[in-house]
Amino acid sequence: MHYVVLRDDDTNATTPVECLEQLYRPFLDRGLPVNLAVIPDVRLDAARADGSKEEFLWPNRDQNPNPPDGTAAIASNPRLVSYLQENNGYGIVQHGYDHSLFEFDSDQPEDIRQRLARGMELLREAGFDRPRTFVAPYDRFSGVALKEAVRCFRVVSTGWFEMRRLPVAWWPRYALRKLRRRPHWRVGRTWLLSHPGCILSRHRPLGTMLEQLKRSVESRRLTVLVTHWWEYFHQQVPNKPFLEVLHATAEYLGSRSDIQVISFEQVARNGKL
């Protein structure tokens, strides 16, 4: 059996319900869980390393028009929160705190702890269950942040692991994982999951995307498929060919008896992978 976890990053208080519905209705109707990495209190001036504005920030009539301090907590968009709560195929994952640039690539433990705790608190205040999975913005962790995340969560999902960014006490386990060529490993009760890059991305060739995805899924016991909802809407206009690939992915995953799409919550409860 092959297992797939679908992870979509950057849902936030400015995310339109219509975008998520257009993307993921084919998955929800097939009973395929979708894990949304939700930014608890998104910065409304969030920018990339080159200074450009993050494309996951959208003008949104459903959001509180006067968010405090230049941020918008997820609860400030009650229509989005209600939509996510009414569709139980969505799993809510904590995605950083406010999506500051590389906010979890820090060696300050107290700052990391406050961001983790405040993010969890805001998700709970919005009415979601306490998150058990964590995703750092840009998949960027310091050793300090990774150690704190493992203390607080049962699953950490990221792109890769580097020895120099791990706590020294984890080095033997990491070396064993590398020796055995295992993409996923465990520290205490927490699963550390890596992924094979963002296959579902507008920066990859559409013509070969689905075949590449199939090869990745069928070559692994567990594959984390990462995508970003806003990439399907160039300048906030739907990219129909890209959407068709995503919906073909739903058809592929839902039609194969040897593939099971699972949630991060199911991973958290599983003793073995």
PyMOL commands that set and color helices and strands:
alter all, ss='L'
color gray80, all
select helices_A, chain A and resi 17-29+68-70+74-76+78-86+109-125+137-139+143-152+163-165+168-179+206-218+229-232+240-255+264-269
alter helices_A, ss='H'
color red, helices_A
select strands_A, chain A and resi 2-11+34-38+41-43+71-73+90-95+133-135+155-157+184-187+190-193+222-228+233-234+237-238+259-262
alter strands_A, ss='S'
color yellow, strands_A
deselect
rebuild
show_as cartoon
